[in-house]
């Protein structure tokens, strides 16, 4: 990665904090503005890329796709200069939006299933509906749990959980999980 220039030598290349200066065989065109702004552009891209990557991995982890975001969050907590709150915010937003996608999938399943009246009349569906009306909303507190969390959010959509309560409960559960992971990573890394 080129991060600086000099009139008489080649661009200074840095790899993990070590600089390497190469003497040129010919004169290098020098532009003060480009050389002075290169570190800023590079840092902005790295910051944006890391936060976007965390958001995207958290989003994908909350959908039915097999993905995980915990290691990415832990890595950024340990190695980056970002505040823990900002990292938790990006991870929580991505994960909550992914859960909303699952909720929408559940809603569309409920509205598009053929013979829904026949399904609703079955004793099994009736018992599941009674169970969900009694406990269902609060099972969303388990939406952060791997493997069972995604189906819980889809079921909330099928049983027409209101979006407002869905988002509040899921955001609380997922944010709490990311706070615990971030604190654990910080404690593990820094004692």
N, C-alpha and C positions, 0 to 999 in steps of 0.2 A: 504494500500500500504506500503510495507516494504521499508524504505529509509535508514536505518542505523543499525548497530549492535554494541554490546559490549560483551566483554568476559564473564562477569558474569551475565548479564541479557538477557532477550529475545530480539528479534528484536524490534526496536522502530517503532511503527506504527503511522502514521500521517494521520489525516482526517481533511481536511480544516484548517490546521494550528495548530491544537491542538495535543499535543503529549500524547501518552499513553504508559507507561512503565509497562511491565508485568514481575514479577519475575518468573524465571523458577523453575520447580520442579527437573530438571536435568541439567547437564552441557550441554551447547550448543556448537556445533562445530563452530569454528570461523575461518573465512578466510578473512584476511585484504583486499585482492584484490576485492573480491565480494562486501563486505560491502562499500568500498570506491567508487566503480564505480556504485553502484545501483542508486544514485540520477541522475547521468549523463545519464544513459540509460533511466531512467524513463522520464526525461525532454525531451530528444531527441524524444522519442516515442510520448509524448504528443504534442510537437511542430509539428512533422511530421503528426500526426493524425489530429490535428486541421486544419492545412493547407490543407491536403488532403481532409478532410471533407468539408471544404469551397469550394475547387475546384470542388468536386463531386456534392455538392448541387447546385452550380452555373451552372455546366454542365447540370444536370438534369432539372433545371429550364428553360434552354434555349431550351430544346427539347419539343416535343409535350406532354411529361409526365407532370402531374400536380405536381409541386414542387416549392419551393421558397427558395431564398438564402439571402434575405435582412436581416432577423432577425439574421441569423448566422453571417453575416458580422458585423452587429451592435453590437452583443454580444461580438465578438472577439475584436472589436475596443475598447469597454468599459472595458473589463476584462483582456485582454491579454497584454503581454509586446511586442508584435510584432509591427513593424512600420506600420503606416496606409498605406504607399505605398506598402509594401509587401502584405498586406491583399487585397488591391484593385487589385494588379497585379494578385494574384491567382484567385480571384473572376472573374476578367475580362477575363483571359485566359480560365477558365472553361466555362463561359457563351458564349464567342465567338466561342469556339470549338463546343459547343452544337448547336449554330446557323449554323455552317458549316455542321453539321449532317443534319439539316433541309434543307439546300440548296442542299445537295446530294440527299436527299429524293425527293425534287422537281425535280431535274435533272432526276432522275430515273423514276419518274412519267411521265415526258414529253417524255421520250424515250421509255416507255413501254406501253403507252396507245394504245389500239387497235383503229383503225379507226381515228388516229390522223389527217389525211388529212380531214376527214369529219368534225371534231371538228374545225380545223383551218379555214374551209370554212364558218362556221356559222357567222352571223352578230354580235352576242354577243361576240364571241371570238375576232373578228376583232376590236370591240370597246374597249374591255379590253386591247388588245395588243397596240392600239394607246394610250390609257391612260397610260399604263405602260411605253411605250417609252417616253412619255412626263414627267411623274411624278414618275414613279416606283422606279428608283434608289434612289431618295430622300426620298421615304417613308421608306426606310431602317433606316432612322434616328429615326423612331418610333419603331424599333425592340425591344427596351427595355420595351415598354408598355405591361403590363400584358394583357392577352387574345388575343390581336390583333398582338402582336409582333411575335409570332411563325408562324402564317399563312403568315405573310408578308415575312418571311425568306424562307418559302416553295415556295411561289409564285415567289420569286426572282430566285429560282432554276428552276421552270417550265419555266419562261421566259428567261432563259439562261443568267442571269446577270453574267458578268465575275467575276471569283473568287477573283481576286485582288481588284477590286473596292468594291465587296461585303464585303470582310474582312476589308478593310479600313473604310468603313462607319459604319458597324456594331460594330467594335471594338471601334470606336470613341463614338458611342451612348451608348454602354454598359459600357465603362469605365467612361464616364461622369456621368452616373447614379450611379455607385458605389462610385465615388468620392463624389457626393452629399450626398449619404446615409452615408458614413463614416464620413463626416464633420458634418452632422446632429446628428449622434450618439455621436460623441465626444462633440459637443456643448451641447446636451441634458444631457449627463452624467456629464460633468465637468463644466458646466455653461459657 
